[in-house]
């Protein structure tokens, strides 16, 4: 799998993200948001997307991708 699918926080829309375009992740914990926290995905382009998936889950998805491809 070269892409990961998540749901955005702002408009609850599915996004399909090519893993190789991801620069880094930022954990976002807000007590007013869903349990488990959310995550900002930063891209090499400088853009970002806020997803409903936890930092731990997104980082695990990326780790699995890199272990299987490199």
Residue pairs with C-beta under 8 A, 6 or more apart in sequence:
1 65
2 18
2 19
2 20
2 65
2 69
3 16
3 17
3 18
3 19
4 16
4 17
4 19
4 58
4 61
4 62
4 65
5 14
5 15
5 16
5 17
6 14
6 15
6 17
6 41
6 49
6 51
6 52
6 53
6 58
7 13
7 14
7 15
7 51
7 52
7 53
8 14
8 15
8 49
8 50
8 51
8 52
9 33
9 38
9 50
9 51
9 52
10 50
12 52
15 49
15 51
17 41
17 49
19 62
19 65
19 66
21 43
21 44
21 45
22 41
22 42
22 43
22 44
22 62
23 42
23 43
23 44
24 42
25 39
25 40
25 41
25 42
25 55
25 58
25 59
25 62
26 39
26 40
26 42
26 55
27 37
27 39
27 55
28 37
28 38
28 39
28 40
28 50
28 55
29 37
30 37
30 38
34 52
36 54
36 56
37 54
37 55
38 50
38 51
38 52
38 53
38 54
38 55
39 50
39 51
39 53
39 54
39 55
39 57
39 58
40 48
40 49
40 50
40 51
41 48
41 49
41 50
41 51
41 58
42 48
43 49
51 58
